[in-house]
Amino acid sequence: PILNYTLPAQGDEIIVMTVKDYGEIKIRLFPELLPEACENFTTLADSGYYDELIFHRVIQNFMIQGGDPKGDGTGGESCWGGKFDGGVSSQLIHVPGALAYANSNSMTSTDGSQFYLVTGEQVSDAYLDEISQQQQIYFTQEARNLYTQYGGTPFLDGSYTVFGQVIDGLDIIYQIASVETDANDKPKKAVYLESVRTEPYDNSQIRWYPTDYETIPGVQS
């Protein structure tokens, strides 16, 4: 089964990203599947590593990327120093709101501090068939249903460490993804992370589907 859309338990550690001028993004983590990936992110977050960093790469209908202290996509390291292998779980896929590590040349052994949050467009079964053949990716029927209804970036499956899922604030990601950018996909007006911290989940409302937000267009209701 695909586990992106499974409820956290009360008290589970979640991520709260506060984006300047936009608001809060809350993210459920999956330490039971990818413990090192989650440990790295929570350790960096609670140390203040991500505070005041920018989203340095933003592509509409694809994703927003941040977590680089250099702000140009060339920096950042894990909480242990250098890079690490965060792994891949076939039960976590690139649906809208998925949190994953950016890496080098589709190699999870090059995970560090940089991360991205998925937006993506709805896709067809024919498109999934095409990339399945080209990239040798197997999509379960459940994954196909999610991608065709809500969208995402299915061509990234299997090559990047997905370790979290937005449970509130998905509309903020889509707003950021639509800002004006330069030739290098960098926002012309910087988008800052004020803070990134962990906190216990308090049973507050979950809004993880694009259809839960009136301001997110282009998905089936």
Order of alpha helices (4+ residues) and beta strands (2+ residues): beta-beta-alpha-beta-beta-beta-beta-alpha-alpha-beta-alpha-beta
